Amino acid sequence: MKVTTPAFKEKATEAMRDPILQKALGNVERGFVAKRKKGAASLPEFEELRDAARDLKIHVLKHLDLYLEAYERKVIASGGKVHWAESAEDARRIVTDICKRLGAKTVTKGKSMITEEIALNDHLEAEGIRPVETDLGEYIIQLRGEHPSHIIAPAVHLTKEQVASDFRRVHDHLAPDRDLTEPTTLLSEARTVLRREFQVADVGITGANFLIAETGTSVIVTNEGNGDLTQTLPKAHVVLASIEKIVPTLEDVDTLMRVLARSATGQEMSVYTTFSTGPRRSDDPDGPGEYHVVLLDNGRSSMLGTEFEDMLRCIRCGACMNHCPVYQQIGGHAYGWVYPGPMGSVLTPTLVGIEKTGHLPNASTLCGRCESVCPMRIPLPRMMRAWRAREWEKALNPGTQRFGLKLWAFLAKRPALYRLAARAGRWGLGWLAGGRGRIARLPLGGGWTRHRDMPAPQGATFMDRWAAGERPSRPTPSQTEAQS
């Protein structure tokens, strides 16, 4: 997938002007935010589980090499094979070699953001191998030639009318006058079409939500069952996962599962939770003849021991973007790569480079909603500020922005001058308001006042009021509780 993050501002503007996209994005608030709140409230120990999940992942990251080696031993003992991929190129080559050795013509795929990250579909097609996405959302966007706009709901940016139109265009072997007005009819049609693909596929490729070091098991969670068909029917099952997906034991998976589904979709658990350990054994009724795990680094190990290590705790639930006021307005495609929203604003610069992605850490109000709902308590606002600092150090900010910040820093280091400038600014803004209490047009701030008025400052400056002995009163415990 081509990186287009430098065009973030243009794409964001287009997204906000797209009425169909804005209609579709309304489902994020209705379909995810409210359900997450209800799901968390239904589990009294939810906050304690978040702490336990966070501590578990912190422990794993401190001993990542040991758990990865233990996992490899267990996979081999169960009859599988582990492939180590340092880069995206390595992972693509490994998967392609497996497919070619088996003479694969068609590959079915479960939903996997890692395969999006390494642009696996494009590579397979170039090698004459046809990849078929089997997750409904991924299948829809594959028909449209698009990429996911959300990490758990790839087609959240589309309306059912758009999906129906795409089905009529691509499924031209079906009756043209068929009824596609209901989501259930769309689902039924996709199920019928994909059933044949499952039957003819030579290789099945899935991601992994978790990899268990204790047993050499890969775990996927789905709501459609497509993951099970993808990995049990073909000749080989290939698991593509990044190295931080490792967890020590089956019991640890239980802890993470209890916060994952509630954070993602508000469910107690996903409809399907599938554990896979090795290839088919002699007494198994079905399953793949070969079992391969491709462990991808692609920049993750360079995050260890840095201020961005906490990002490796992410379990890809999507809660941060569901609650992000920026994502809710522009959707995922504006971010220009695989990972959108707050988690993408931190992870994408790490994997691609801040030189190509400088807009992303700035595409945030730093309101903290993302951190407040993250099941792993990842300090996303802190890390976005860290990327902003890196951007400043590399002089990647626009010249006007750097001049403005340097001017503010000059004044802030000189309190008397700062107070004088504050008084002058208060007077100037009051003059612009003209007694109306609001400013309709602000010099050098047309981007703000083009869509809204700016309130005029009222009364003395904060510093003047402080110097005069005015102090804000502390809220009582009852007031604090009422505000929350």
Residue, then its C-alpha position, 0 to 999 in steps of 0.5 A: m500500500k502506497v504511503t500517502t500521508p503527506a496529503f493528509k490535509e487535502k484528504a481530510t478536507e475532501a472527507m469532511r466535504d463528502p456527504i456520503l462518507q459523513k453519513a457512513l461515519g455516523n455509524v462509528e458513534r452509534g455502532f461502537v462508542a455506545k456499545r463499548k460503554k455498555g460492554a465495559a459497564s456490564l463487567p464490574e472488574f473491567e478496570e482491574l482487567r485493564d490493569a492486568a492486561r497492561d502489566l502482562k504486556i509490559h512483562v512480555l515486552k521486557h522478555l520478548d526474545l525468551y517468549l518468541e524462542a519458546y513459541e518457536r520450539k512449541v510450533i516445531a514440536s507440533g509439526g509446524k514451521v516458524h519463519w522469521a521475517e525482518s522486513a516486509e520484503d522478507a515476509r512477502r518472499i516467504v509467503t510467496d515461496i510457500c504458495k509456489r511450492l504448493g502450486a497455489k493458484t487461489v489463496t483465501k485470506g482472513k482479515s489481517m492488518i499485517t498483510e495490509e502493512i506488507a502489501l501482500n495482495d499486490h505482491l501475490e497478484a504480481e506473481g500470478i496468485r489470486p488472493v481472495e479476502t473472506d472477511l465481509g468488510e475486506y471482501i467489499i473493499q477488495l471489490r472496490g480496489e480500496h484499503p481498510s478505513h478501520i482496523i476492525a471494520p474495514a468498510v465502515h466508510l461505506t453505506k449499504e447502498q454503495v455495497a449493493s451497487d458494488f455487488r450488482r457490478v461484480h456479481d453479474h452472474l446473479a439475477p439483476d433484479r434481486d433484492l439487495t435492500e437489506p443487510t441480511t440479503l447482502l450477507s447471504e449473497a457474499r456467503t454464497v459467492l465466497r463458499r466456492e472460493f473456500q472450496v478451491a483455495d490451495v492456501g489459507i492465510t490468516g493473521a493472529n490476535f495472539l500467539i501463545a508461547e506455552t502451546g505454540t498456538s495461534v488465536i484469531v477472533t472473528n464474527e463470521g467464521n471465515g477464519d475457520l474455513t480459511q485455515t482448515l480447508p486448504k493444503a496449508h495454513v499460513v499465519l502472518a503475525s508481528i512479533e509483539k503478538i506473543v503472550p505467555t500462557l492460555e490463561d493470559v489469553d483469557t485476560l486479554m480476550r475479556v477486554l478485547a471484544r468489549s473494547a472493540t465491539g461491546q461484545e462479551m466475546s467475539v462469535y468465533t474464537t479459534f485456536s490453531t496448533g500445528p497441521r492436521r494430525s492423523d486422527d483429525p477429521d480436517g485441517p491443513g496439511e502444513y502449518h506455517v507461522v511468519l513472524l514479522d519484525n518490520g521495525r518493531s524491535s527498534m521500538l523496544g526500550t524507547e519512548f514508543e515501546d508502549m505502542l507495542r502493547c496494542i491489541r488492535c481493538g480500534a477503541c482509540m479511533n472510535h472515540c477520536p473526534v478527528y477520526q469521527q470526522i474524516g474516517g481512515h483513508a485520510y491518514g494515508w496508510v494502513y493504521p488510522g486514528p490515534m494508534g496510527s498517528v503513533l505507529t505509522p511514523t515509527l514504521v514509515g518515518i516521521e519525514k513522511t508522516g509529520h501531519l499524523p501526530n498533529a492530527s489530534t486535539l490531545c483530548g485524551r479520549c483515546e488513552s481513557v478507553c484503550p484497554m491496554r492504557i497506552p499513553l497515546p497523547r504522550m507519544m504523539r507529543a513525542w513525535r511532535a518533538r522529533e518533528w521539531e528537532k528535525a525542522l520538519n514543521p512549516g516555517t510559519q509554525r516554527f516562527g510562531l512557537k519561537l516567538w511565544a517561547f521568547l515572550a514566555k521566558r520574559p514574564a514582564l514582556y509576556r504580560l504586556a503582550a497579553r494585555a495588548g492582545r486582549w485589547g486588540l481582540g476586543w477592538l476587533a470584536g467591536g463590542r459584539g462579544r465575538i470576532a467574525r474575521l481574525p487576521l492570520g486566523g482565517g482557517w478558524t473564523r471561516h467556519r465559526d466566530m471566535p469569542a472575544p476576551q472578557g475582563a482582565t488577563f489571567m496573570d493580572r487576576w492572579a496578581a490581584g489575588e484572585r484564586p480559583s476555588r477548589p471543587t468539593p468532592s460532591q461537585t467533582e463527582a457530579q461533573s464526572 
